[in-house]
Amino acid sequence: MKRMVLAILTAVTLAMPMTSYESVIAGAEETEFEEITVVDNDECVIRITGLEPDSLFGYTVDAYFENKSSEKTYMFSVETASVNGVMSDPFFATEVAAGKKDNSDITFYSMPDEIDEVTDIEISFRVYDSDDWLADNVAEETIHIYPDGEENAVVYEREAQESDIVLVDNDDVTMIVVDFETDDIWGYTANLFLVNKTESNLMFSVDDVSVNGYMLDPYWATEVYAGKCAFNSSMTWSLDDLEENGIEEVEEIEFTLRVYDYDDWSAEDVVNETITVAP
């Protein structure tokens, strides 16, 4: 498999214009990086071994994983990740057999456009038995990586836009409709910006959703971790559903917004109110 991937990457690189090829080579030059040990216990090891800001597929964190077990296969996964305080999931997991090691890339394929320079990468790792999901985790650890030093770390702050539709903005959360768009494949979409100002992981969800008075559920819910914000959240309705209800133009969207503690469902809702949006 690795040989196949290498062959594809080689073909893509050779097909690039010379200027692009030169930029890839320049970005591939090694920069000084001090290795970071994230976990080193009786069962496993995780180390951050390097950074590749100009990787072909996106900003990449090089990592080393070691399974010290003599009989168990472990899954090394990224549970959550953020860049400059903006949630950005690399969708990473790698399985390592007993007694084996692995060098893998953690690549942020969809880095938010709003981030010009990466100053703080936060990654939460989880290691567990691949064959026994009920067993206790082998390791859980969160690491911050500061490419330019912790003193230069910057938390992203979004500037308000005239086109923003602010749905909620209080001491705990912010929810803004950034824009609306229609796509023949994805349908009618409300693109959202969410902020969790609390110290708890929060779930944003909607109930009793209607479009122009017709009940149409987008089946939307998004978790935003403590102190983080999120761009990659969109509430979408299929064009077929809109057409079946005779909706040619969306004039009003109404729903009950519920925001609650993801880790404590017995806690009082942070937000529970009915919201009306006129696109």
SULKA-V863619 format. One record per backbone hydrogen bond with DSSP energy under -0.5 kcal/mol. NH is the residue of the N-H (numbers start at 1). CO is the residue of the C=O. Records with the same first field share a line. If there is no record, write none. Layout:
NH = CO ; CO
//
This chain:
5 = 1
6 = 2
7 = 3
8 = 4
9 = 5
10 = 6
11 = 7
12 = 8
13 = 9
14 = 10
15 = 11
16 = 12 ; 13
21 = 17
22 = 18
23 = 19
24 = 20
25 = 21
26 = 22
27 = 23
28 = 24
29 = 26
35 = 33
36 = 48
38 = 36 ; 46
39 = 46
41 = 44
45 = 66
46 = 39
47 = 64
48 = 36
49 = 47 ; 62
50 = 62
52 = 60
55 = 52
58 = 55
59 = 108
60 = 52
61 = 106
62 = 50 ; 60
63 = 104
64 = 47
65 = 102
66 = 45
67 = 100
68 = 43 ; 66
69 = 43
74 = 96
75 = 128
76 = 74 ; 94
77 = 75 ; 126
78 = 92
79 = 77 ; 124
80 = 124
82 = 122
83 = 86
84 = 120
86 = 83
87 = 85 ; 229
88 = 81
90 = 88
94 = 76
96 = 74
99 = 67 ; 69
100 = 97
102 = 65
104 = 63 ; 102
106 = 61
107 = 105
108 = 59
109 = 107
111 = 108
115 = 112
116 = 114
119 = 117
121 = 145
122 = 82 ; 120
123 = 121 ; 143
124 = 80
125 = 123 ; 141
126 = 77
127 = 139
128 = 75
130 = 73
132 = 129
135 = 132
138 = 127
139 = 127
141 = 125
143 = 123
145 = 121
146 = 144
147 = 145
149 = 146
152 = 149
153 = 150
156 = 84
164 = 161
165 = 177
166 = 164
167 = 165 ; 175
168 = 175
170 = 173
174 = 195
175 = 168
176 = 193
177 = 165
178 = 176 ; 191
179 = 191
181 = 189
183 = 187
187 = 183
188 = 237
189 = 181 ; 187
190 = 235
191 = 179 ; 189
192 = 233
193 = 176
194 = 230
195 = 174
196 = 228
197 = 172 ; 195
198 = 172
202 = 224
203 = 260
204 = 202 ; 222
205 = 203 ; 258
206 = 220
207 = 256
210 = 254
211 = 214
212 = 252
214 = 211
216 = 209 ; 214
222 = 204
224 = 202
227 = 198
228 = 225
229 = 85
230 = 194
233 = 192 ; 231
235 = 190
236 = 234
237 = 188
242 = 238
243 = 239
244 = 240
245 = 241 ; 242
246 = 243
247 = 242
248 = 246
251 = 249
253 = 277
254 = 210
255 = 275
256 = 207
257 = 255 ; 273
258 = 205 ; 256
259 = 271
260 = 203
262 = 201
263 = 201
264 = 261
267 = 264
270 = 259
271 = 259
273 = 257
275 = 255
277 = 253
279 = 277
//
